[in-house]
């Protein structure tokens, strides 16, 4: 059955999901702050800054008016970088209160908040009053927008403590190329989604330095161990990390040129400065900020994360990346099962 859905955030992932939901038969309004972007989507059905080759459905309606986008929506999908999530959520809360509206909130944000180390669902719970939301669902997994746009086979996770609401999102989003599985482990899904970006920067850096498959496999595997350790310390189910929002998202992000985190790491490995990489990327590199948050959080919880610590020193303390790799490889020998 067709539903009315608002999508907040018209970047590559937000706009691609909005277009897919239209093709799934739903009534979708896509919100962006950028009037030029909205005009291009409505008049030319393109979003060239983010998705150069995708022609969007003429049934997709874009707007700069969040109240217009949200009015009557049974589901609100938020696809906003972590840094801007609170501001957008606060604005949404006021609109929902004015409309006496209580939609199901879904988010596809992958990161941790600086200084507070809050996960996206925690931020949303703080900014959107309980009476203004039915529930919060996390949509996460190995899903480059570029691949979904060409209808490549994709599988993701909808995670929610209330499995009935996860089931609802599963049905809304699933089609013959986009398959959604359900999970009740919100903590694990969000930690997996956020921390894999750190490892993706490292994987790109290795390739930029000229390392090969063995090095990448070692990094991904030991990176997954770090992700699991931190997530479990906060109550995540360890099994989540061998699923789509864990190893699945990690593999796709750490091995593909479609990943901006991988591309950022590759450029760092080739000798470019971080400020230069950030300036020329044109989109948010979540892993840069997540590295700082995860490093600080691991120290507070006394969780061993040597790869994250090494990347933190490279990104924030100016350590030479080759020296950081040398230190990782010369640490005290230990068991794999730790």
Buried (B, 14 or more C-beta within 10 A) or exposed (E): EEBBBBBBBBBBBBBBBBBBBBBBEBBBBBBBEEEEBBEBBBEEBBBEBBBEEBEBBEEBBBBBEBBBBBBEBBBBBBBBBBBEBBEBBEBBBBBBEEBEBBBBBBBBBBBBBBEEBBBBBBBBBBBBEEEBBBBBBBBBBBBBBBBBBEEEEBBBBBBBBBBEBBBBBBEBBBBEBBBBBBBBBBBBBBBBBBBBBBBBBBBBBBBBBEBEEEBBEBBBEBBBBBBBBBBBBBEBBEEBBEBBBBBBBBBBBBBBEBBBBBBBBBBBBBEBEBEEBBEEBEEBBBBBBBBBBBBBBBEEEEBEBBBBBBBBBBBEEEBEBEEBBEBBEEEEEEEEEE
